[in-house]
Structures are given as C-alpha cells and as structure tokens.
Amino acid sequence: MELLEWDARTYDTLPLPHKRWGVDVRARLGLTGTETVLDLGCGTGRDAQQLLAQLPGGRVVAVDGSAQMLDQLRARLPAAGHRLVTVQADLREPLLLAEPVDAACSVATLHWLPDHETVFRSVRNALRPGGRFVAEAGGYGNVSGFLATLGEVVDDDGARFWNFADVEETRQRLRAAGFTEIEVDLVPDPARLARGAQLEAYLATVVLGAHLREMPPQRRRAFVHQVAERMPEPLIDYVRLQISAVRAR
Ligand SMILES: C[S@@+](CC[C@H](N)C(=O)[O-])C[C@H]1O[C@@H](n2cnc3c(N)ncnc32)[C@H](O)[C@@H]1O
C-alpha cells in the first residue's frame, strides 16, 4: 500500500494529545545534551524542535515517510543546520542510517507500521550498543469505542490500517530484536475534543486519513461529519503502548 500523505498544516493547528505524549517520551530518554537522537515518525518536528533545545551539543535524525510532514518540519526548523538530518523513508522497510545514534524515540507512529519485528530490528541496528529506545503508540484496545461507532456508519471499520500491539508480544519482539532492560505498559489515555469543527478536523487529519484516502473526495466531509455526530461523546478512547528498552551491548 502506498504511504499515506498527511495534511501537515492542519495537523499543527490541532489540540494534539501527542504534545504531552512527546514530553513524556523525551523525559524518559534521560538525555545529557550531547547525544544524537533518532526520531522515528517525526511528523512536523514538534519533538525534534524540543530535542534540539535539550541537546546543545547533540543532533537529531528525523525520519518520516510523508513529504508534507517533512516540509513542515524543515519550515519549523530553518536554522538547525548540521544539527538536524531529515530522512524520508518508509519505516515498513528496514531503515539504514549512515551513522549510529545514541538514542531513539517515536511518538504515535508504531501503530501505523504492520511489522514491529522489522521496525525494532531497524532501531536496534541504528543504535549504538547501550543506546536507549523510548516510544509510545496506540496499543491493544486503542480507539475500540471509536471503532465501534465507525462500524455503525460503515461496514468496514478499517481496523486493518493499524497495528495495536499488546504488552507481551511487544516484549518478545524487543527481546528477539536484541534489546534488554525492556519495559512495556498499556495505559488508557482518552483525549477530549470540542464538538463541531475541532472534532471533525481532528478526525479527518489524525484518525481517519487512511479511511478517507479510499473514498471519493466529494464524500469525505459528509462522512467525517456523520461519524462525529454518531460519537456519544467527543472523546477518543486512546490506549497507549509505552516502551523503554536498551540495545544489548
Ligand atoms: C500521528 S503522526 C505522529 C507524528 C509525530 N511523531 C507527532 O507526535 O506529532 C504519525 C507519523 O507517522 C508517519 N508514518 C506513518 N507510517 C509511516 C511509514 N510507513 N513510514 C514512515 N513514516 C510513517 C506519518 O507520516 C506521520 O508523520
């Protein structure tokens, strides 16, 4: 399947819970200020910007598949110079970087990737021995209430677009890829939005992008409106998979 393009400008106007997810992931990296950090699925560069501020003597390698997201990231960080490397890559395929990184992070991206064995091997190969990987993404049970609502509107709820992994399978995959000190948790973390334009822009941009792509453009707006109206509350029932692991030496 072709990579999904994102409406990066609208994305950055939304009240994204991703902001606090990013704060938590960055805090758990335990950076000292001189590291080179890989951001997998960097999006528009919100976390890359914060990482650069945390890393006066370090660098960020920002990887994403979406040209629009990376354009927005470069526009956000025009003065980063050699401290920022951007890479456009499909993370469903093995990732090859020119140089090893000291740490790796990922916010709200892994659930878009169908094969976590491949992703974890990519991260392991990118990291120096002893380097830490901290990530968060939709996990088992994520948005199940929202999918039930979606199933009332369409026959195919599109759950196949996502990979909401469980704790034990994630632990096993990390171990098999060569990680130690593995910690994995599943944490319910619902996000409330305002009904109307905000909820509909959020659904169209963040949640339903893959669904809308398969629909004629003239049907999309009405579809999003119908789904939003059907939701009992303007609440996305997120369940987050939280990961911390260290590349074995
Ligand atoms: C919900 S956004 C999260 C972006 C950013 N980390 C944030 O927290 O705002 C998911 C990101 O994953 C990227 N992505 C999804 N599937 C991908 C793939 N197969 N290869 C590379 N990037 C992918 C998207 O382009 C998008 O930027």
The ligand as an ORCA input file, in Angstrom:
! r2SCAN-3c Opt
* xyz 0 1
  C       0.299     10.627     14.167
  S       1.704     11.135     13.258
  C       2.858     11.420     14.590
  C       3.884     12.442     14.216
  C       4.728     12.971     15.368
  N       5.567     11.932     15.934
  C       3.858     13.600     16.413
  O       3.833     13.105     17.540
  O       3.188     14.591     16.121
  C       2.313      9.616     12.569
  C       3.520      9.827     11.689
  O       3.988      8.546     11.251
  C       4.392      8.656      9.906
  N       4.305      7.346      9.268
  C       3.238      6.520      9.237
  N       3.532      5.412      8.535
  C       4.813      5.549      8.117
  C       5.695      4.738      7.336
  N       5.309      3.570      6.842
  N       6.950      5.194      7.107
  C       7.363      6.393      7.595
  N       6.578      7.203      8.335
  C       5.307      6.778      8.591
  C       3.409      9.635      9.303
  O       3.868     10.199      8.090
  C       3.227     10.649     10.426
  O       4.110     11.720     10.340
*
